[in-house]
Amino acid sequence: MGINPFKVMESLQSTTNKVKDFSLSDDGVIGDLLEELKLELSDDELITRKKAWEKAWEKETENLSLQQKENYNYWIGDQVNKKNIDASDDTTVDNRIFMAVETLLPIATRENPEPTIDTDESESSQLVAENYKKHLVHLADTERLKLVIKSVTRHWLLYRFGIAQVGWDEEKDDVTIDVILPTDIILDPDSTVKNGVTYTGEYIGRKKKATASELKDRFPKQQELIDSIVNKKTGTKLQYIEWWTKEFVFWTLGNNVLGKMKNPHWDYGSTETSVNEFGEEFTYETNGVNHFNTPQIPFIVLSIFNTGIRPYDDTSLIEQTKCIQDIVNKRYRQIDKNIDSVNGVNVFNSDFSVSQATQANYVLRKGGALVLPTKDLSSFQQITGQGLPADVYENLSDSRNEIDNVFGTHSTTRGERGSSETARGRILLKGSDESRIGGGITEYLEQFADLVFNWWVQLMFVYYTDQHHVSVLGEELAEKHENADIKQLAKSRKLRISVREGSLVPKDELTQRNEAMDLWSAGAISIIDLYKALKHPNPKDAAQRWVLQQQQQYDLLIDEDRPQADIGQNMDLEEEPTNDQMIEQDLNQQLNELTP
């Protein structure tokens, strides 16, 4: 679903952020904007900036574009058109890079990001924070944030950076997030990415495609321009660019500006009218309600191997392993050819009297033949080659392992098993890989999710109506502050939003089990929580049997056929309960207390 930075303004209560005479679009509504939102930059000034930005990025990415294409080809297995491989060679590849990438991704993005919200200690503030947290969890589920992070991470591996755009979806009437292909992005080459996700550039451009008909609907004031470009063939596909800075956004088609406006994701405040005690009207300015301190560009960039020289990685895991992948492919083909020679080759001399048709049929059935113009050997014989030395196989194995070392995705992590591995050894090896991925990559993904959550709250402040905020804050708090501005109430809480540290880091099951046993030994968790941590299929039933054993009720423990759940439910109310029934009632009460 497209992000519409214009139409969404209609949902705001502030008169500042209103749009009139708007039309539907993926990218915006072009209409007569109120004075506060008009952009005081001429089209010529915007085009001048646009040309300079495109030229700077084109120069910066001459080498990057080649690396991105090559990385992608290696990932999909197109690894044969390289300078060290002859075009006539076998095209078989052993794609270890794909295996490593697709093993790393589920580990790095296994857990859902868990938002945390800090505020002051007042009861109402704590209630606001708790409700906002629940709403962010709900949005993370509906927007598939876990899969968004996985897609951005895959792009980071292939293209040296990943990027997503946050915004507002007018059809869903809520916030949204889109993953963008990095090759469709224009960054500021003089910028960098701090802490893996904080983009410092002045601008970001996003290339988009649409038919001429769609563009005319989105930008109705530019219909004549669009018709002149496509000669009124409205089915023609066009590429245009959406440009964002902290202060404004505009759209260009070639050297023409389609539309422009101030940053719509910021509440600029409004001009209100009131009447004084003498019945005289007067106007006054109100401050906008925002979560951020200043307007921001609505893009989140992921770059991890970044030394601050440029706005993307200096290298990538794929680039560090491509030369090793070439060795793997070379050894793999050598072994494959050798095996064919070990199977043997059929040799005929020139006097072999079988007809050509018969020879051709034999060649097809037997897999090849060699005709020699000599009479020094018998008419026909089969020659068998020798096997390769062990060094070749060891080199292939070492090269595969080196790729695993770079990515942190060894065979044990992929689920493969060596002949000499023990169960505990496998867990330790897998835990080592997961710890490395969690410490080297997942920590940055937590910061990515952190920024997503903060952006969503900013968009809530800007676009949510009072009805939206009531649904987030809860009826109880809304009624308590019936005469207060709900948005101002949320803003006054000074919410500090982050992602719980370690919530995205892969969890080592053996460590979790050991921690649960230590907590149980210290009396810090209940028996039912212990069984849950141990992944028991029915923790409540196991806890019930443990309580029976502790109370030495062996007759109930052994009598598994007895319908215990029905005990006491069909008793005659006039009769005294039996001793067993009283014990069962007491047991059920204890279990209810144990169950969270």
PAVO-25177 format. One line per field, with one value per residue (C-alpha): residue number from 1; residue in one letter; x, y, z. Coordinates in steps of 0.5 Angstrom, whole numbers, always signed. Each point is the difference from the previous one (the first is absolute). Example, Ala and Ser with C-alpha at 12.3 -4.5 7.8 and 13.67 -1.06 7.14 Angstrom:
% PAVO-25177
nr	[1 / 2]
rest	[A / S]
X	[+25 / +2]
Y	[-9 / +7]
Z	[+16 / -2]
END
This chain:
% PAVO-25177
nr	[1 / 2 / 3 / 4 / 5 / 6 / 7 / 8 / 9 / 10 / 11 / 12 / 13 / 14 / 15 / 16 / 17 / 18 / 19 / 20 / 21 / 22 / 23 / 24 / 25 / 26 / 27 / 28 / 29 / 30 / 31 / 32 / 33 / 34 / 35 / 36 / 37 / 38 / 39 / 40 / 41 / 42 / 43 / 44 / 45 / 46 / 47 / 48 / 49 / 50 / 51 / 52 / 53 / 54 / 55 / 56 / 57 / 58 / 59 / 60 / 61 / 62 / 63 / 64 / 65 / 66 / 67 / 68 / 69 / 70 / 71 / 72 / 73 / 74 / 75 / 76 / 77 / 78 / 79 / 80 / 81 / 82 / 83 / 84 / 85 / 86 / 87 / 88 / 89 / 90 / 91 / 92 / 93 / 94 / 95 / 96 / 97 / 98 / 99 / 100 / 101 / 102 / 103 / 104 / 105 / 106 / 107 / 108 / 109 / 110 / 111 / 112 / 113 / 114 / 115 / 116 / 117 / 118 / 119 / 120 / 121 / 122 / 123 / 124 / 125 / 126 / 127 / 128 / 129 / 130 / 131 / 132 / 133 / 134 / 135 / 136 / 137 / 138 / 139 / 140 / 141 / 142 / 143 / 144 / 145 / 146 / 147 / 148 / 149 / 150 / 151 / 152 / 153 / 154 / 155 / 156 / 157 / 158 / 159 / 160 / 161 / 162 / 163 / 164 / 165 / 166 / 167 / 168 / 169 / 170 / 171 / 172 / 173 / 174 / 175 / 176 / 177 / 178 / 179 / 180 / 181 / 182 / 183 / 184 / 185 / 186 / 187 / 188 / 189 / 190 / 191 / 192 / 193 / 194 / 195 / 196 / 197 / 198 / 199 / 200 / 201 / 202 / 203 / 204 / 205 / 206 / 207 / 208 / 209 / 210 / 211 / 212 / 213 / 214 / 215 / 216 / 217 / 218 / 219 / 220 / 221 / 222 / 223 / 224 / 225 / 226 / 227 / 228 / 229 / 230 / 231 / 232 / 233 / 234 / 235 / 236 / 237 / 238 / 239 / 240 / 241 / 242 / 243 / 244 / 245 / 246 / 247 / 248 / 249 / 250 / 251 / 252 / 253 / 254 / 255 / 256 / 257 / 258 / 259 / 260 / 261 / 262 / 263 / 264 / 265 / 266 / 267 / 268 / 269 / 270 / 271 / 272 / 273 / 274 / 275 / 276 / 277 / 278 / 279 / 280 / 281 / 282 / 283 / 284 / 285 / 286 / 287 / 288 / 289 / 290 / 291 / 292 / 293 / 294 / 295 / 296 / 297 / 298 / 299 / 300 / 301 / 302 / 303 / 304 / 305 / 306 / 307 / 308 / 309 / 310 / 311 / 312 / 313 / 314 / 315 / 316 / 317 / 318 / 319 / 320 / 321 / 322 / 323 / 324 / 325 / 326 / 327 / 328 / 329 / 330 / 331 / 332 / 333 / 334 / 335 / 336 / 337 / 338 / 339 / 340 / 341 / 342 / 343 / 344 / 345 / 346 / 347 / 348 / 349 / 350 / 351 / 352 / 353 / 354 / 355 / 356 / 357 / 358 / 359 / 360 / 361 / 362 / 363 / 364 / 365 / 366 / 367 / 368 / 369 / 370 / 371 / 372 / 373 / 374 / 375 / 376 / 377 / 378 / 379 / 380 / 381 / 382 / 383 / 384 / 385 / 386 / 387 / 388 / 389 / 390 / 391 / 392 / 393 / 394 / 395 / 396 / 397 / 398 / 399 / 400 / 401 / 402 / 403 / 404 / 405 / 406 / 407 / 408 / 409 / 410 / 411 / 412 / 413 / 414 / 415 / 416 / 417 / 418 / 419 / 420 / 421 / 422 / 423 / 424 / 425 / 426 / 427 / 428 / 429 / 430 / 431 / 432 / 433 / 434 / 435 / 436 / 437 / 438 / 439 / 440 / 441 / 442 / 443 / 444 / 445 / 446 / 447 / 448 / 449 / 450 / 451 / 452 / 453 / 454 / 455 / 456 / 457 / 458 / 459 / 460 / 461 / 462 / 463 / 464 / 465 / 466 / 467 / 468 / 469 / 470 / 471 / 472 / 473 / 474 / 475 / 476 / 477 / 478 / 479 / 480 / 481 / 482 / 483 / 484 / 485 / 486 / 487 / 488 / 489 / 490 / 491 / 492 / 493 / 494 / 495 / 496 / 497 / 498 / 499 / 500 / 501 / 502 / 503 / 504 / 505 / 506 / 507 / 508 / 509 / 510 / 511 / 512 / 513 / 514 / 515 / 516 / 517 / 518 / 519 / 520 / 521 / 522 / 523 / 524 / 525 / 526 / 527 / 528 / 529 / 530 / 531 / 532 / 533 / 534 / 535 / 536 / 537 / 538 / 539 / 540 / 541 / 542 / 543 / 544 / 545 / 546 / 547 / 548 / 549 / 550 / 551 / 552 / 553 / 554 / 555 / 556 / 557 / 558 / 559 / 560 / 561 / 562 / 563 / 564 / 565 / 566 / 567 / 568 / 569 / 570 / 571 / 572 / 573 / 574 / 575 / 576 / 577 / 578 / 579 / 580 / 581 / 582 / 583 / 584 / 585 / 586 / 587 / 588 / 589 / 590 / 591 / 592 / 593 / 594 / 595 / 596]
rest	[M / G / I / N / P / F / K / V / M / E / S / L / Q / S / T / T / N / K / V / K / D / F / S / L / S / D / D / G / V / I / G / D / L / L / E / E / L / K / L / E / L / S / D / D / E / L / I / T / R / K / K / A / W / E / K / A / W / E / K / E / T / E / N / L / S / L / Q / Q / K / E / N / Y / N / Y / W / I / G / D / Q / V / N / K / K / N / I / D / A / S / D / D / T / T / V / D / N / R / I / F / M / A / V / E / T / L / L / P / I / A / T / R / E / N / P / E / P / T / I / D / T / D / E / S / E / S / S / Q / L / V / A / E / N / Y / K / K / H / L / V / H / L / A / D / T / E / R / L / K / L / V / I / K / S / V / T / R / H / W / L / L / Y / R / F / G / I / A / Q / V / G / W / D / E / E / K / D / D / V / T / I / D / V / I / L / P / T / D / I / I / L / D / P / D / S / T / V / K / N / G / V / T / Y / T / G / E / Y / I / G / R / K / K / K / A / T / A / S / E / L / K / D / R / F / P / K / Q / Q / E / L / I / D / S / I / V / N / K / K / T / G / T / K / L / Q / Y / I / E / W / W / T / K / E / F / V / F / W / T / L / G / N / N / V / L / G / K / M / K / N / P / H / W / D / Y / G / S / T / E / T / S / V / N / E / F / G / E / E / F / T / Y / E / T / N / G / V / N / H / F / N / T / P / Q / I / P / F / I / V / L / S / I / F / N / T / G / I / R / P / Y / D / D / T / S / L / I / E / Q / T / K / C / I / Q / D / I / V / N / K / R / Y / R / Q / I / D / K / N / I / D / S / V / N / G / V / N / V / F / N / S / D / F / S / V / S / Q / A / T / Q / A / N / Y / V / L / R / K / G / G / A / L / V / L / P / T / K / D / L / S / S / F / Q / Q / I / T / G / Q / G / L / P / A / D / V / Y / E / N / L / S / D / S / R / N / E / I / D / N / V / F / G / T / H / S / T / T / R / G / E / R / G / S / S / E / T / A / R / G / R / I / L / L / K / G / S / D / E / S / R / I / G / G / G / I / T / E / Y / L / E / Q / F / A / D / L / V / F / N / W / W / V / Q / L / M / F / V / Y / Y / T / D / Q / H / H / V / S / V / L / G / E / E / L / A / E / K / H / E / N / A / D / I / K / Q / L / A / K / S / R / K / L / R / I / S / V / R / E / G / S / L / V / P / K / D / E / L / T / Q / R / N / E / A / M / D / L / W / S / A / G / A / I / S / I / I / D / L / Y / K / A / L / K / H / P / N / P / K / D / A / A / Q / R / W / V / L / Q / Q / Q / Q / Q / Y / D / L / L / I / D / E / D / R / P / Q / A / D / I / G / Q / N / M / D / L / E / E / E / P / T / N / D / Q / M / I / E / Q / D / L / N / Q / Q / L / N / E / L / T / P]
X	[+0 / +3 / +2 / -5 / +4 / -6 / -7 / +2 / +0 / -7 / -1 / +4 / -4 / +4 / -2 / +8 / +0 / -6 / +0 / -6 / -2 / +4 / +0 / +3 / +7 / +5 / +5 / -4 / -6 / +1 / -5 / +0 / +4 / -1 / +5 / +4 / +1 / +3 / +7 / +4 / +4 / -1 / +0 / +7 / +3 / -2 / +2 / +7 / +0 / -3 / +6 / +5 / -2 / -1 / +7 / +4 / -4 / +2 / +7 / +0 / -3 / +4 / +3 / -5 / -5 / +5 / +1 / -8 / -1 / +5 / -2 / -7 / +3 / +4 / -6 / -5 / +6 / +2 / +7 / +3 / +1 / +7 / +7 / +3 / -6 / +0 / -6 / +0 / +1 / -5 / -5 / -1 / +0 / +0 / -3 / +2 / -1 / -8 / +0 / +4 / -4 / -7 / +3 / +2 / -7 / -4 / +5 / +1 / -8 / -3 / -3 / -5 / +3 / -3 / -2 / +1 / -2 / +2 / -3 / -1 / -3 / -7 / -6 / -3 / +7 / +2 / -7 / +1 / +7 / -3 / -6 / +5 / +5 / -6 / -2 / +7 / +0 / -6 / +2 / +7 / -5 / -4 / +5 / +4 / +6 / +4 / +0 / +1 / +7 / +2 / -1 / +4 / +5 / +1 / +0 / +6 / +4 / -1 / +0 / +4 / -6 / -7 / -5 / -8 / -5 / -5 / -6 / -8 / -5 / -6 / -4 / +2 / +0 / +6 / +8 / +4 / +7 / +2 / +7 / +3 / +5 / +7 / +1 / -6 / +3 / +4 / +4 / +4 / +8 / +2 / -4 / +1 / -4 / +1 / -1 / -2 / -7 / +1 / +0 / +4 / -1 / -4 / -5 / -2 / -3 / -4 / -2 / -7 / -3 / -8 / -4 / -1 / -7 / +1 / +5 / -6 / -4 / +5 / +2 / -6 / +3 / +6 / -5 / +2 / +8 / -1 / -4 / +5 / +6 / -4 / -4 / -6 / +1 / -2 / +2 / +7 / +4 / +4 / +6 / -1 / +4 / -3 / +5 / +0 / +4 / -1 / -4 / -4 / -2 / +0 / -1 / +3 / -1 / +6 / +2 / -7 / -3 / -7 / -1 / +3 / -2 / +3 / +2 / -7 / +2 / +1 / -6 / +2 / -6 / -6 / -3 / -6 / -5 / -4 / -4 / +3 / -5 / -2 / -3 / +6 / +3 / +8 / +5 / +5 / +5 / +1 / +6 / -1 / +0 / +6 / +4 / +7 / +3 / +1 / -2 / +3 / +1 / -5 / +5 / +4 / +7 / +3 / +8 / +4 / +7 / +1 / +6 / -3 / +3 / -7 / -7 / +0 / +5 / +7 / +0 / -5 / +0 / -1 / +5 / +5 / -2 / -1 / +8 / -1 / -7 / +4 / +5 / -5 / -3 / +6 / +2 / -7 / +0 / +7 / -3 / -6 / +5 / +4 / -5 / -2 / +7 / +0 / -7 / +4 / +1 / -2 / +6 / -1 / +6 / -2 / -1 / -5 / -5 / -7 / -4 / -1 / -7 / +2 / +6 / -4 / -6 / +6 / +3 / -7 / -1 / +7 / +1 / +5 / +6 / +7 / +2 / +7 / +3 / +5 / +1 / +4 / -6 / -5 / -7 / -3 / +2 / -2 / +5 / -1 / +3 / +3 / -3 / +2 / +4 / -3 / +3 / -5 / -6 / +3 / +1 / -7 / -2 / +4 / -3 / -7 / +2 / +3 / -7 / -3 / +5 / -1 / -8 / +0 / -4 / +3 / -3 / -2 / -4 / -3 / -3 / +6 / +3 / +7 / +2 / +4 / -5 / -3 / -7 / +3 / +5 / -5 / -3 / +6 / +2 / -7 / +0 / +7 / -2 / -7 / +4 / +4 / -5 / -4 / +6 / +2 / -7 / -6 / +2 / +0 / -7 / -2 / +2 / -4 / -6 / +1 / -1 / -6 / -4 / +2 / -2 / -6 / -2 / +2 / -5 / -5 / +1 / -1 / -5 / -4 / -7 / -3 / -4 / +7 / +3 / -6 / +1 / +8 / -1 / -6 / -7 / +2 / +5 / -4 / -6 / +5 / +2 / -6 / +1 / +8 / +3 / +1 / +6 / +3 / -1 / +4 / +5 / +1 / +2 / +7 / +0 / +7 / -1 / +5 / +1 / +2 / +7 / +1 / -7 / +2 / +6 / +0 / -2 / +5 / -5 / +5 / +2 / -8 / -1 / +6 / -2 / -7 / +2 / +5 / -6 / -4 / +5 / +0 / -7 / -1 / -5 / -6 / +0 / -5 / +5 / +6 / -4 / -2 / +8 / +1 / -4 / -5 / -6 / -5 / +3 / -6 / -1 / +7 / -1 / -6 / +3 / +6 / -4 / -4 / +7 / +2 / -6 / +1 / -7 / +3 / -7 / -2 / +6 / +0 / -8 / +1 / -6 / -4 / -4 / +3 / -2 / -7 / +1 / -4 / -4 / -6 / +0 / -7 / +0 / -4 / +6 / +6 / +6 / +5 / +7 / +2 / -4 / +2 / +8 / -2 / -3 / +6 / +4 / -4 / +1 / +7 / +1 / -4 / +5 / +6 / -3 / +2]
Y	[+0 / +7 / +5 / +6 / +7 / +4 / -3 / -2 / +7 / +0 / -4 / +5 / +4 / +6 / +5 / +1 / -7 / +0 / -1 / +2 / -2 / -7 / -6 / -7 / -2 / -5 / +6 / +6 / +4 / +6 / +6 / +7 / +0 / +5 / +5 / -3 / -6 / +3 / -1 / +7 / -3 / +1 / -6 / +2 / +0 / -7 / -2 / +3 / -4 / -7 / +1 / +1 / -6 / -5 / +2 / -1 / -7 / -2 / +1 / -3 / -6 / -2 / -6 / -1 / -2 / -5 / -3 / +0 / -4 / -5 / -1 / -2 / -4 / -4 / -1 / -3 / -4 / +3 / -1 / -2 / +6 / +2 / +1 / -6 / -5 / -1 / +0 / -7 / -2 / -4 / +5 / -4 / +4 / -2 / +6 / +1 / +7 / -1 / -5 / +4 / +6 / -4 / -3 / +7 / +3 / -4 / +0 / +8 / +1 / -6 / +4 / +6 / +7 / +1 / +8 / +3 / +7 / +4 / +6 / +3 / -4 / +3 / -5 / +3 / +1 / -8 / -1 / +4 / -4 / -7 / +2 / +3 / -6 / -5 / +4 / +0 / -8 / +0 / +4 / -4 / -6 / +3 / +3 / -6 / +3 / -6 / -1 / +7 / -1 / -6 / +3 / +6 / -4 / -5 / +7 / +2 / -6 / +0 / +8 / +2 / +4 / -1 / +5 / +1 / +6 / +1 / +4 / +0 / -5 / +4 / -6 / -4 / +7 / -2 / +0 / -4 / -2 / -2 / -4 / +4 / -3 / +3 / +1 / +5 / +4 / +7 / +1 / +6 / -2 / +5 / -4 / -6 / -4 / +0 / -6 / -4 / +4 / +7 / +4 / +6 / +2 / +7 / -4 / -7 / -1 / -6 / -2 / -2 / -3 / +2 / +0 / +7 / -1 / -1 / +6 / +4 / -2 / +1 / +7 / +3 / +7 / -4 / -3 / +4 / -1 / -8 / +0 / +4 / -5 / -7 / +3 / -1 / -7 / -1 / -7 / +1 / -1 / +5 / +1 / +6 / +1 / +2 / +5 / +1 / +4 / +2 / +6 / -2 / -5 / +1 / -5 / +1 / -3 / +1 / +8 / +2 / +0 / -4 / +3 / +2 / +2 / +0 / -6 / -3 / -4 / +6 / +3 / +8 / +2 / +4 / +7 / +0 / +5 / +2 / +6 / +4 / +2 / +6 / -4 / +2 / -6 / -1 / -5 / -4 / -5 / -7 / -4 / -7 / -7 / -4 / -6 / +3 / +6 / +2 / -2 / -7 / -3 / -6 / -5 / -5 / -3 / -6 / +0 / -4 / -1 / +8 / +4 / +7 / +1 / -1 / -1 / -8 / -6 / +1 / -8 / -6 / -7 / -2 / +4 / -3 / -7 / +1 / -2 / -6 / -2 / +0 / -5 / -5 / +0 / -1 / -6 / -2 / +0 / -4 / -5 / -1 / -1 / -4 / -5 / +0 / -2 / -6 / -2 / -1 / +2 / -4 / +0 / -3 / +0 / +2 / -7 / -1 / -4 / +2 / +5 / +7 / +0 / -6 / +4 / +6 / -4 / -3 / +7 / +2 / -6 / +0 / +7 / +2 / -3 / +1 / -1 / -1 / +0 / -6 / -7 / -1 / -3 / -4 / +2 / +2 / +0 / +4 / +5 / +1 / +6 / +1 / +3 / +7 / +1 / +1 / +7 / +2 / -2 / +3 / +7 / -1 / -1 / +5 / +5 / -1 / +0 / +7 / +3 / -3 / +3 / +7 / +0 / -4 / -5 / -7 / -7 / -1 / +7 / -3 / -6 / -5 / -4 / -3 / -7 / +1 / +6 / -1 / +3 / +5 / +1 / +2 / +5 / +3 / +1 / +3 / +4 / +3 / +2 / +3 / +4 / +3 / +2 / +3 / +4 / +2 / +1 / -1 / +6 / +5 / -3 / +2 / +7 / +0 / -3 / +5 / +6 / -3 / +0 / +7 / +2 / -3 / +4 / +6 / -2 / -1 / +7 / +3 / -4 / -3 / +3 / +0 / -6 / -3 / +2 / -2 / -7 / +0 / +3 / -4 / +2 / +1 / +5 / +4 / +0 / +3 / +5 / +2 / +7 / -1 / +0 / -7 / +1 / +5 / -5 / -5 / +5 / +3 / -7 / +0 / -7 / -3 / -6 / -5 / -7 / -5 / -1 / -8 / -1 / -1 / -4 / -8 / -4 / -6 / -5 / -4 / +7 / +1 / -6 / +0 / +7 / -2 / -6 / +5 / +4 / -6 / -2 / +7 / +0 / +6 / -3 / -5 / -7 / +2 / +5 / -5 / -5 / +6 / +1 / -7 / +0 / -5 / -2 / +1 / +4 / +0 / -7 / -1 / +5 / -3 / -7 / +3 / +3 / -7 / -3 / +6 / -2 / -7 / -1 / -6 / -3 / +6 / +0 / -8 / +0 / +4 / -3 / +4 / +6 / +5 / +6 / -2 / -2 / +5 / +3 / -5 / -1 / +0 / +7 / -3 / -5 / +1 / -1 / -6 / +1 / -1 / +5 / +5 / -1 / +1 / +6 / +3 / -3 / +4 / +6 / -1 / -1 / +7 / +3 / -3 / +2 / +7]
Z	[+0 / -2 / +5 / -1 / +3 / -2 / +1 / +7 / +2 / -1 / +7 / +4 / +5 / -1 / -6 / -1 / -3 / -5 / -7 / -4 / -8 / +1 / -4 / +1 / -1 / +2 / +2 / +1 / -1 / -4 / +2 / +2 / +7 / +6 / +0 / +6 / -4 / -7 / -1 / -2 / -5 / -7 / -5 / -3 / +6 / +2 / -7 / +1 / +6 / -3 / -5 / +4 / +5 / -6 / -3 / +7 / +1 / -7 / +1 / +7 / -2 / -6 / +3 / +5 / -5 / -3 / +7 / +1 / -6 / +1 / +7 / -2 / -6 / +5 / +5 / -6 / -2 / -7 / +2 / -7 / -4 / +4 / -3 / +3 / -3 / -8 / -3 / -3 / +7 / +4 / +4 / +6 / +6 / +8 / +2 / +7 / +1 / -1 / +5 / +5 / -1 / +0 / +7 / +3 / -1 / +4 / +6 / -1 / +0 / +4 / +6 / -1 / +2 / +7 / +1 / +7 / +2 / +6 / +3 / +7 / +6 / +0 / -1 / -6 / -3 / +1 / -3 / -6 / -1 / +1 / -5 / -5 / +1 / -2 / -6 / -3 / +1 / -3 / -6 / +0 / -2 / -5 / -4 / +1 / +3 / +1 / -8 / -1 / +4 / -4 / -7 / +2 / +3 / -7 / -4 / +5 / -1 / -8 / -1 / +6 / +3 / +1 / +1 / +1 / +0 / +6 / -2 / +1 / -4 / -1 / -2 / +6 / +4 / +4 / -1 / -4 / -3 / -6 / -2 / -6 / -5 / +1 / -7 / +0 / +5 / -1 / +6 / +2 / -1 / +5 / +6 / +4 / +4 / +8 / +4 / -6 / -1 / +1 / -7 / +0 / -7 / -2 / -5 / -3 / -6 / -2 / -7 / -2 / -6 / -2 / -7 / -3 / +2 / +8 / +0 / -3 / +6 / +5 / -3 / -3 / -1 / -5 / -5 / -6 / +2 / +1 / -7 / -4 / +3 / -2 / -6 / +3 / +1 / +7 / +1 / -1 / +6 / +3 / +5 / +5 / +7 / +7 / +3 / +8 / +4 / +8 / -2 / -7 / -5 / -7 / -7 / -6 / -7 / -4 / +1 / +2 / +7 / +0 / +8 / +6 / +7 / +7 / +4 / +1 / +6 / +5 / +3 / -1 / +5 / -2 / +0 / +5 / +1 / +6 / +4 / +6 / +5 / -4 / -5 / -5 / -4 / +0 / -3 / +3 / -2 / +3 / +0 / -3 / +3 / -2 / +3 / -3 / +1 / -7 / -7 / -3 / -6 / +0 / -2 / +4 / -2 / +2 / -1 / +5 / -3 / -1 / +3 / -2 / -7 / -4 / +2 / -2 / +2 / -1 / -2 / +1 / +2 / -7 / -3 / +6 / -3 / -7 / -2 / +5 / -4 / -6 / +3 / +2 / -7 / -3 / +4 / +0 / -8 / +0 / +4 / -4 / -6 / +3 / +2 / -7 / -2 / +5 / -3 / -6 / -7 / -7 / -5 / -7 / -5 / -8 / -2 / +4 / -4 / +3 / -4 / +2 / +2 / +5 / +3 / +1 / +4 / +4 / +1 / +3 / +4 / +3 / +1 / -5 / -4 / -3 / -7 / -1 / -7 / +2 / -1 / +6 / +4 / -1 / -3 / +7 / +7 / +6 / +4 / +7 / +4 / +7 / +6 / +2 / +6 / +7 / +0 / -5 / +5 / +6 / -4 / -2 / +7 / +3 / -5 / +2 / +7 / -1 / -3 / +7 / +4 / -3 / +0 / +7 / -3 / +1 / -2 / +7 / +0 / -7 / +3 / -3 / +5 / +0 / +2 / +6 / +3 / +6 / +2 / +5 / -5 / -5 / +5 / +1 / -7 / -2 / +6 / -2 / -7 / +3 / +5 / -6 / -4 / +6 / +2 / -7 / -4 / +4 / +5 / -6 / -2 / +7 / -1 / -7 / +4 / +5 / -5 / -4 / +7 / +1 / -7 / +1 / +6 / -3 / -6 / +6 / +3 / -7 / -4 / +6 / +1 / +7 / -1 / -2 / +6 / +5 / -3 / +2 / +6 / +3 / +1 / +8 / -1 / -6 / +5 / +6 / -5 / -3 / -1 / -2 / -7 / -1 / -4 / +5 / +6 / -4 / -2 / +7 / +3 / -4 / -2 / -1 / -5 / -1 / -2 / +6 / +0 / -2 / -2 / -8 / +2 / -1 / +6 / +2 / +2 / +5 / +3 / +1 / +3 / +5 / +2 / +1 / +5 / +4 / +1 / +2 / +5 / +3 / +1 / -5 / -5 / +1 / -3 / -5 / -3 / +1 / -5 / -5 / +0 / -1 / -6 / +3 / -5 / +6 / +6 / +4 / +0 / +2 / +6 / +2 / +0 / +4 / +5 / +1 / +1 / +5 / +4 / +0 / -3 / -4 / -1 / -4 / -4 / -2 / -1 / -7 / -3 / +6 / -3 / +5 / -4 / +2 / +7 / +4 / -6 / +1 / +8 / +3 / +3 / +7 / +1 / +3 / -5 / +1 / +2 / -7 / -2 / +5 / -2 / -7 / +1 / +4 / -6 / -5 / +4 / +0 / -7 / -2 / +5 / -4 / -7 / -3]
END
